[in-house]
Amino acid sequence: EKKVKKDDAQQVNPAKFFLIEDMADLTHLNDASVLENLRARYYRQLIYTYSGLFCVTVNPYKRFPIYTASVASKYKGKRRSEMPPHIFSISDNAYHNMLQ
């Protein structure tokens, strides 16, 4: 058993936020919640996570089959909210915004 001072404890998010794709949607946005979400996603090979306007990446230092032309084509022309977080989503949205 470990005792923690009340001032050192941080609020926990409801279970529905487990593995959330955009951490800006967390009810309690604190260090512990952010780190736990990134950790849980990383261990499921979900290395990209949005945080509002930003895309956070946890480098796995190994190759995943997520950088193929087939994967890139799935993100082409899609809104960010239509697909899981990925660098292809960021680049496709940047490209389309540049054309406007």
N, C-alpha and C positions, 0 to 999 in steps of 0.2 A: 504494500500500500504506500502510495506517495501522496503527501499533502502539498497542496499548492495554495499560495496566498490568493485571496479573492481578487486582488488587483492585478495578479499575473495571469489569471484565467481569461480566456476570450470566448465569445459566444460561438456556438456551433450552428451550422445551417441545417435545415430540415433535409431528410434523406432524398427528397426529390431533386436536390441540387448536386447529388453525387455524379461525378464525371461531367459536369456542365461544360458546354462548349464555349460559353462566353461568361467569364467570371464577373463581368459588370452586372450580371443578373443575380449574383449572390445576395441573399438577404443580409448577411453579415460579412462584409468585405474587410477582413483583417489578415494579418500575416499567416496565422495558423490555417485559415480557410484556403487562402491562395496556395500555400505550400502543399497542403493535403490534396487539393484538387490536381495540381500539377503532378504530384507524386503518383496518385492513383491513375491518372491518364497515361503517364509515362510507362508504368508497368503493364499497361494494356497496349503499348506501342502507339498511343495517341499522342504524338510528340508536339502537335500544334494545338494551341488553345488561344481563343480570343480573350482580350481584356479591354472591352470597349472598342476604341478605334485601333488598338494594337493587336498584333499577333505575336504571342509568346511561344518560343520554341525551346524545348529541352533537347540538347544534342545527345543522341544515343551512342555516338562514336561507333556506329555500325550501319550498314546499308539496309534499308527497308525497300520493298518493291512499290514505293509510292511516288516515284519520279519518272514514270513511263509516259509515253505519248497517249496511251489508253487512259490513264488517270487524268492527264492534262485535258483531254477532250471532254471529260465529264464535267469539268469546271468551266469550260468555255461558254460565255454568255449567261452564266448563272449569277444570281444575286448571292451575296455572302451568306445570307440566312437560309439559302436553299441547299447548301452543301456543308459537310463537316469542315472545321478549320484546316486550312492548307495554304502553303505558299502560292500554289497555283491560283487560288481564289484571290489572294491579294494582288498578284501580278495581272490577272485578267481584269479585275475591277480597275486597277490603275491604268491599264491600257485603254479601256472604254471611257474612263473619265478624261483621259488625255485627248481623245478624239472629239469630245463634246465642246 
